[in-house]
Amino acid sequence: MTAEHRVHLSRAARPAYQALSAFSKTVGDIAVENGIDDRLKELVQIHASQLNGCAYCVRVHVERAVAAGITADEIAQLAVWRDSGVFTDRERAGLELAEAYVFIHDEGVPDDVYDRVGSVLSEKEYVALSWILVSINAFNRIAIAGRYGVPPRDDLAGEDKDAARGKAW
């Protein structure tokens, strides 16, 4: 195997990818049932993908965020959300939780983060967002390991057809 060619895990082991996709759909259903709207869901997935360095997933979730009514300004403010006034308390709690899940290897979800997030979100919302973050972190790892490309906007046709349609997960 070389840097020029990487195994595309979603194609090479289709049943595993389909199971992960089904898991992601279940997670999405749990999110809806527990009051997580598309706006919050996409914000945390973009932020986790940014922190993980997954350009592919950032592209997918920015497209979905725009469809959910999130503005370019709000997306640009994700990197500096602590200093920005454009996010609600719920969104800020979700973004903080996203960071805890990305850096979970440091110390798990720290007690102070758990307490802060728990003071804003209900237990059901916390659970739903946690599963969203487990899911996006898994997809980030698949795309990063496979070095999934992010072509210029006018060259999406050559990419994974699912991603080009925004249907990868």
N, C-alpha and C positions, 0 to 999 in steps of 0.2 A: 504494500500500500504506500502511496506517495501523497505529497501535499496537493498534487494536481487532481487526484481522484480520491474522494472520500466515500465511504459507504453511506448511502442514504438510508438510515435506519427505518424510516417510515415505509420505504419500498422493499427493503431487504428482508424484513420480518413483518409482513403485513398484518398477521393476526395480533401481534403484540401492539402495533400501532392502532389497530382497530379497537383493541381492548382499552387502550389509553384514551382514544377518542370517545368511546362509550362512557368511560369514567368521567371525562370532561363534561359530557352531556349531563350525566347524573349530578355532577357538581353544579352545573348551571341551573338545573331544576331545583336543587337545594337552595341555591342563592335566591332564586325567585320566590320560593316558598317562605324564605326567612327575611324577606324585605330588602335584599340587595338589588338595587337598580343597575341598569346597564352602565350608567355613568360611573358609579363607584367601581363596578367590576372592571371596566376598561382602564380607569385611572390606575388601579393597583397592579393590573397586569402590565401596563406600559412601564410603570416605575420599576417593578421587579425585573422586567426584561432589560431595561436600561442598566440597572445595577449589575445584572449578570453579564452584560455585554452581548446580548442576543439581538443583533440588528434585524434579523429575520422576524422575530416575534414582535419587536417594536413596530415594524412595518405593518404586520397583520393587525395588531391591536390599535395602532393609530388610525388605520382605516375604519375599524369598528367604532372607535371613539368618535370620529367625525360623524359617522352615521348615527351615533347616539346623541349628537348635538354638542359635543365638547368642542370648544373653539381652539384655534391654533395658539392663541395666547395662553390658554389654560394648559395645553400640552407643553408649551415652552416653559411654563412655570413649574412643572413637575420636579425638575432638577433642583429647584430652590424653594420647595414647598414650605419649608419652615419659616422662610422670610417673606413669603407671598401671602397676600390677603384674598386670593381668588378661590380658596378652597373652604368648604364648610367644616365644621368640627368633625362630622362623620367621615368626610374624605381625608382629613388630616389624620384621624385615628387609623383609617385604612392604609394610608401611606406609611405611617409609622410601623404598622404591623407588617407591611410588605418588606420593609427594611429588616425587621427582625427575622423574617423567614429567609430572606436572601443570605443573611449573615448568621444563620442559626448555628453554624459551627463554632461561633465565638463563645456563646454562653446560653444557647437555647433562646427562648423568648424571655428576656429579663423581667423580673418581677415588676419593676417600675413601668415598663412598657405594657405589660399585661394589665396592671392596675389602671394606667391612663386610658388605654384602649377600652377596657371594661367599664370605665366610668362614662363612656360615650356610647358604646355599642351594647346591645343586648347580648345575652349568651348565644342566642340563635344566630344573630348577625356575626358574632365573633367566629362561631363554628363555620358558617358559610364562607366567610372571607378566608379563613384558614385553609379550607379545602380548595378554594380558588387558587390560593398561593401555592399549595402543594402541587396542584395541576400545572400552573404556569411554570414553576421551577422545573418540573419534569420535562415539559416541552422545550424550555430554554436549553436544557442539557442535550436533548436530541439534536436540536438545530445547531448548537455551538459545536458539538462533537463532529457533526457532519459538515461543518462549515457551509451551511445553507446560504446561498448567495442572496444578495439584495441588489438586483440590477437597477439601473436608472428606470424611472417611471415608464418610459416609453419602450422598455424591453422586458416587460413581465411575461410575455408570451412564452419565452423559453424556460421559465421557472416552473416549479411544481404547479400543475394546473389547479390543484385545490387552493393553494396559497394565492394564486392570481385571482381567484374568485372570492378570496376572503373566507374560505371554507376549510382551511387546514385543521382547525380545532375550535 
